[in-house]
Amino acid sequence: MLYQRSSALFKDAQNYIPGGVNSPVRAFKSVGGTPLFIKKAEGAYMMDEDDRSYVDYINSWGPMILGHTHPEVLAATIEQMKNGFSFGTPTELETEIARLITSVVPGIDMVRMVNSGTEACMSAIRLARGYTQRDKIVKFEGCYHGHSDSFLIKAGSGAATFGNPNSPGVTQGTAKDTLLAPYNDLEAVKALFEQNKGEIAAIIIEPIAGNMGCIVPTQAFLQGIRALCTENNALLIFDEVMTGFRQAMGGAQEKLGIDADIVTFGKVIGGGFPVGAFAARKEIMNHLAPLGAVYQAGTLSGNPIAMRAGLTTLTLINNDRELFNRIESTTEILDKAISAIFTEKGIAHRINRLGSMMSVFFTEDEVNNFDDAAKANHDSFNKFFHHLLSHGIYIAPSGYETWFISDAIKSLEVEKTLEAVRSFNL
Ligand SMILES: *Cc1c(COP(=O)(O)O)cnc(C)c1O
């Protein structure tokens, strides 16, 4: 049996951990079968507890953009650890990482570090509400901004996979302040602003969506919501937890040339450690405690080991001018080759891609929002997933997720991947 030890470990885990996992999508519920229990990873590969190795296209859901266990990040982090694990005081490192982030991300003067993308988005919304003194927010169907109450309304990622995009436990009081529109639908957003005049604090959006599969925004849509925010004195929040330091050093703002008012980060920013951040211009960030009245705090926020891993990762990315082109070109090669193979086999498909994010949908139609993604054939996706897995290729275990291409994936890994795709039949 391929996954013998993983299967036994999964069974055991379910006795002590709900569903055997500490984050739902890891349970493989959407695709079925046994989640891989991983014991180590290096470069482009992860090794499971049955000693099988896999080309990794999940990369911890994005953070490992340089590949696993990058030697420089590893060395810097070990060195940092020798000075202590956590102090609960300011450290010079926090200023260093903040200086780097504010110097490369457009339109921000200040940044506050937190411990996850969820925390970053939750705090960004509170700041936007405090700043505008309004309650309502606009979010898009299928976008995922972490698991805090305001966002679990038609949420993407694991929430979509398990058929409860609206989570029980979110009060109606909270839900009523979250207004919804379909992604890429400017008219729907306009209507929300007309119906809720003077009440909308912010629009929050994944500027390149990745939690309903990869969905690319139209330029007119992003420009349109930017203009609506400006006209209505609402803030535009770009949730760049996935796209930040992946699509460009300045994230989707730089890549697409649209300015947001508040930006949130996670994933790559921590280099594999639990880090998130939110940032904005001074005039907005001044509202945050201890300067202003909007409260936000964290015992482990700015943890020195996480900061060192993040700073080293960001510095490596920033110093490598070709990195984004390289991983984008790997992604393009994969996209075109997979598409050619499927076309030859007569398999209906759409591959959405921007930069180093990509998703394969089994459908003939364009996929521009959550409903389109839901209409794709997810049984076919699940077959594809298991076929790749059994051939040593690890993609996300759901048709509502994105591939994250790392810089460790080279032509050898691409060829292995295409070899596996060639033997796939529906
Ligand atoms: C992953 C993700 C989050 C949540 O981040 P966590 O670190 O899992 O809390 C929020 N927004 C987007 C766009 C994400 O991809």
The ligand as a MOL file (V3000), in Angstrom:
LIG
                    3D

  0  0  0     0  0            999 V3000
M  V30 BEGIN CTAB
M  V30 COUNTS 15 15 0 0 0
M  V30 BEGIN ATOM
M  V30 1 C -4.0010 31.9860 3.5910 0
M  V30 2 C -4.7990 33.2140 3.4480 0
M  V30 3 C -5.3090 33.8920 4.5520 0
M  V30 4 C -5.2350 33.3540 5.9440 0
M  V30 5 O -3.9350 33.2680 6.4180 0
M  V30 6 P -3.6280 32.2740 7.6630 0
M  V30 7 O -2.1770 32.5040 7.9210 0
M  V30 8 O -3.9770 30.9080 7.1960 0
M  V30 9 O -4.4750 32.7280 8.7860 0
M  V30 10 C -5.9430 35.1020 4.3350 0
M  V30 11 N -6.0620 35.5990 3.0950 0
M  V30 12 C -5.5980 34.9720 2.0120 0
M  V30 13 C -5.7440 35.5920 0.6710 0
M  V30 14 C -4.9620 33.7440 2.1450 0
M  V30 15 O -4.5470 33.1080 1.0610 0
M  V30 END ATOM
M  V30 BEGIN BOND
M  V30 1 1 1 2
M  V30 2 1 2 3
M  V30 3 2 2 14
M  V30 4 1 3 4
M  V30 5 2 3 10
M  V30 6 1 4 5
M  V30 7 1 5 6
M  V30 8 2 6 7
M  V30 9 1 6 8
M  V30 10 1 6 9
M  V30 11 1 10 11
M  V30 12 2 11 12
M  V30 13 1 12 13
M  V30 14 1 12 14
M  V30 15 1 14 15
M  V30 END BOND
M  V30 END CTAB
M  END
